[in-house]
């Protein structure tokens, strides 16, 4: 329907860091477009997993799971009081 949102603007409004993961050999999208985006990325890093392409969670499951688990652990221990 042509109802698109500006994802960067949406991420700028979130109070918590976001974890962004791409495959280093991604061929479907430009993985560099978020490198300098003014958003709060976890560990000040956009993760680009070696040996992975578009399906990074399948292509490099162990590396992807390590990043995801580290992010989840951090987010589950944030004091939101």
N, C-alpha and C positions, 0 to 999 in steps of 0.2 A: 504493500500500500504506500510505500515511500515514506513511512514514519520512522525515520532514523534519529538516533540520539548521538550527541557528542560524548563518546565514552571518556575522553580525557576530562571534560568538564564534570562529568558524573564522578570520576575518581578524585578530582580536586576537592569535592565536597565531603568526602568520607573522612571520618575522624581517625580511622585506623590505617596502618600501612597495608598495601596490597602486595601480593606475590605474583609476579609475572614471569612465566616460563615459556620459552620457545625452544625449538630444536635448532641447533647451530646450522644445520643444512636445510632449513625451512625453504621451501620453494613456492608455497602458495601465497604467502603474505610477506611484506617488507618488515623484517624484525627490528629495524633500526628506528622506526617512527616513534617509539616510546623512550629511546635512550636519553633524550634531553627534555622529555615532557615534564611539566611542573606538577608532578604528582608524588605522593609519599609512598615510594616503593620500599619494601622490606629490605633491610641491609644496604639501602642505597644502590640496589643492583637489579637490573633486568637479567634474569638467568637465561643463558643460552647453552643448552646441554649438548656436549660433543657426541657425535655418533647418532644423532636424532634428527628427524625431519619434522613433518607436520604432525605426526602422531607421536609426540615426544614421550608420552606416558607408556606407549607400547614399544617404541624404538629403543628407548633407554630407561626401562622401568625402574631399575635400581636407583639410578641417579635422580630420576624424577621423584621417586618416593622419598629419597633422602631430603630433597628440597621441601617437598610437601609436608613431611613429618616435622622438620625443623620449624617451618612456618606455623603449622598447627600447634606445636608445643608452645611457641612464643605467644600466639594469639590466645591460647587457653590459660595463660598465666598473667595476662595483662590485668591490672587492677582497674576496674571500671567504676569504683566507688566515687 
